[in-house]
Amino acid sequence: MEAEENRKIDKIVKKMVMEAGTEEVSEKFTDAVMRRVGLSGVKKHVYSPLISTMSWRIIGVVIAVVFLLLLTGQWELSPSNIHIPYLGQITDWNLSKLYTEMNLKLKDNIGLQPTIWYSLLMLSFFMYIQIILLRRKLR
Amino acid sequence: MSKLTDQEIIDRIRTGDAYSYSLLVDRYKSMVFTVAVRLLRIREDAEEVAQDTFCSAFKSLHSFRGECRFSTWLYRITYRKSLDQLRRRERQRTNEVVLAEESFQPGFIDRQMDRMDLQARKRIVKNAIGRLPEEDALLITLYYLSEQTLSEISEVMGLPVNTLKVRLFRSRKRLLVLLKDQLEPEIIQQYGG
């Protein structure tokens, strides 16, 4: 009987004390402590990217140009003959071995199926969204 | 992102990332302050003691061997610092209320509390804890709020576990008596008294 009452009291007190919660310190408490221990303030986490913004831009431009040239058919890839617009004909490159081994079938254009194009488009879109979300989260 | 454990933060600090200490301060500041408030009763003094606690803990972090929880170690420092402050103050212990072990019904208190709004309940409970003797208030706080075990509290307060058990039993009853005292005027007020 007494044990039962004790359990009841324990339960009630626990519920009430948990609900009442802790006392709140002043807003600048952490800063004040950090100053007192000789550290000027709360650490600001700065995340520096592995690849700089400028490098990303250069990579982006290069990829875009290559795709554009391939898509418009101005850049012709063939086993032993590469024609780059404005740069002229490069005939010394011998890609025949690579062509055979890797079974490259790049012709005048990239002949990808529409499904692949949609997939690439969606993938780029999701990557873009993810970058935005990650940047927000890290901030 | 997973939350760093206390030990992981301590390891970071030990390897030179001293700024990570702010993570520990943020994590325990409310509880350390609450412990100090329970003992000192004056918020300004308690905040001072809480800051002192974190400063001392930072300086002696190298001596923390991980034999107990970091929180237990921190509360022990808070407890000692609060006692030092109390001694300095040489305050008269006017709040040693002798409470009769009168009969009461825990169910009644529970029901009445349920009828009130959250803020009123919090105020009443905090007032009642504040009227307990300092060490009882601390015991209740550590046991229920920071969920320290009795053996951990024994390390903090330097008292045997059996003594703490008896004390906790009495403190709970005292708290309920105080709550009942506080509830009656509140209920009268609620009913337009």
Interface residues (C-beta under 8 A of the other chain):
Chain A: E5 N6 K8 I9 D10 I12 V13 K14 K15 M16 V17 M18 E19 A20 G21 T22 E23 E24 V25 S26 F29 T30 A32 V33 M34 R36 V37 L39 V42 K43
Chain B: D17 A18 Y19 S20 Y21 S22 V25 D26 K29 S30 M31 F33 T34 V37 R43 A46 E47 A50 Q51 F54 C55 F58 K59 P106 G107 I109 D110 M113 L118 R121 K122 V125 K126 I129 I140 T141 Y144 L145 F169 R172 K173 L175 L176 L179
